[in-house]
Amino acid sequence: MEKLNDTFFYNLEKSVKTYRQYFQNQLKKHGLGITLDQWLILNTIIENPDISQNEIAEKVFKDKASVARIIELLVQNGFLVRAIHPTNRRMFQLSITEKGTETIGKLSDLVQVFRKNALVGISSDVLRDTQNIMKIIVANCKNATD
């Protein structure tokens, strides 16, 4: 039987978790007062201003309860404003505050540095091929009938 740390998926998971730890440590080091998950949710809202909490959860691969807690923290810390949606009273409308916009602006250049550091030594061809492999894995898992 193959050793766990020799499997593709073990190493894929390890690389994702290691990158998340690196990213989080960099956020803390730069004193931005935001977590990786909070950054992901703010970016998702910026890219999709009318998005629902359920749609955010799908896009950031989090359960709905986690997204609700993260949004609550973003509101409490002044990054987001939450109001009743004007056309659907069962939904909230989320808006980025000036503090949220400023923080995302400061992070835009830093995030590029974080990504560049994580990808040192990986050619664009290898990166492209790896992204294609990951897309195939996602499609295979969605289409599996077992």
C-alpha positions in Angstrom: 0.0 0.0 0.0 1.2 3.5 -0.9 2.4 5.7 2.0 0.1 8.5 2.8 2.7 11.3 2.2 3.5 9.8 -1.2 0.0 10.3 -2.5 -1.0 13.1 -4.8 -4.0 14.2 -2.7 -2.1 14.2 0.6 0.5 16.5 -1.0 -2.2 18.7 -2.6 -3.9 19.1 0.8 -0.6 19.8 2.5 0.3 22.4 -0.1 -3.0 24.2 0.3 -2.9 24.2 4.1 0.8 25.3 4.1 -0.1 28.2 1.7 -3.1 29.2 3.9 -0.8 29.3 7.0 1.8 31.3 5.1 -0.9 33.8 3.9 -2.4 34.1 7.3 1.0 34.7 8.9 1.8 37.4 6.3 -1.5 39.1 7.0 -0.7 39.2 10.8 2.9 40.3 10.1 1.6 43.3 8.1 -0.9 44.2 10.8 -3.9 44.3 8.6 -6.4 43.0 11.2 -8.0 40.6 8.8 -7.9 36.8 8.3 -7.6 34.9 5.0 -11.2 33.8 5.1 -12.4 37.3 5.8 -10.3 38.6 2.9 -11.8 35.9 0.6 -15.3 36.9 1.6 -14.7 40.6 1.1 -13.2 39.9 -2.3 -16.2 37.8 -3.2 -18.6 40.6 -2.2 -16.5 43.2 -4.2 -16.6 41.0 -7.3 -20.3 40.1 -6.8 -22.1 43.1 -5.1 -25.5 41.5 -5.0 -24.4 38.0 -3.9 -26.3 36.1 -1.2 -24.6 34.5 1.8 -25.4 31.0 0.4 -23.7 32.0 -2.9 -20.7 33.3 -0.9 -20.5 30.0 0.9 -20.3 28.1 -2.4 -17.7 30.4 -3.9 -15.3 30.3 -0.9 -15.9 26.6 -0.1 -17.3 27.2 3.4 -20.4 26.0 5.1 -23.2 28.6 5.6 -22.7 28.8 9.3 -19.0 29.6 8.9 -19.8 32.3 6.4 -22.4 33.8 8.7 -19.9 34.0 11.6 -17.2 35.5 9.3 -19.6 38.1 8.0 -20.7 38.9 11.6 -17.0 39.5 12.5 -16.5 41.7 9.4 -19.5 43.8 10.4 -18.3 44.1 14.0 -14.8 45.1 12.9 -16.1 47.7 10.5 -15.2 46.1 7.1 -18.9 45.4 6.1 -22.3 46.9 6.6 -25.3 44.6 6.6 -28.8 45.8 5.8 -32.1 44.3 5.0 -32.2 43.6 1.2 -34.5 46.2 -0.5 -36.5 43.7 -2.6 -36.2 40.5 -0.4 -36.7 41.0 3.3 -35.4 37.5 4.0 -32.0 38.4 2.7 -29.3 40.8 3.8 -27.5 43.3 1.5 -23.8 43.4 2.2 -21.8 46.5 1.5 -18.1 47.1 1.9 -17.2 50.0 4.1 -14.4 52.5 3.5 -12.3 50.6 6.0 -13.0 47.4 4.0 -12.1 49.0 0.7 -8.9 50.5 2.1 -7.8 47.2 3.5 -8.5 45.3 0.3 -6.6 48.0 -1.6 -3.6 47.6 0.7 -3.8 43.9 0.3 -4.0 43.8 -3.5 -0.2 44.3 -4.0 0.7 42.1 -1.0 -1.4 39.2 -2.2 0.5 39.2 -5.5 3.7 39.0 -3.5 2.4 36.1 -1.4 1.4 34.2 -4.5 4.6 34.9 -6.3 6.6 33.7 -3.2 4.6 30.5 -3.1 5.1 29.8 -6.8 8.9 30.5 -7.0 10.6 27.9 -9.2 7.4 26.9 -11.0 7.3 27.6 -14.7 4.2 29.1 -16.3 3.8 25.8 -18.3 3.9 23.7 -15.2 1.5 26.0 -13.4 -0.9 25.9 -16.4 -0.7 22.1 -16.6 -1.3 21.8 -12.8 -4.4 24.0 -13.0 -5.7 21.9 -15.9 -5.1 18.7 -13.8 -7.0 20.2 -10.9 -9.9 21.2 -13.1 -10.0 17.6 -14.5 -10.0 16.2 -10.9 -13.0 18.5 -10.0 -14.9 17.4 -13.1 -14.1 13.7 -12.4 -15.4 13.9 -8.8 -18.5 15.7 -9.8 -19.2 13.1 -12.5 -18.3 10.0 -10.6 -21.1 7.5 -10.2 -19.8 5.2 -7.5 
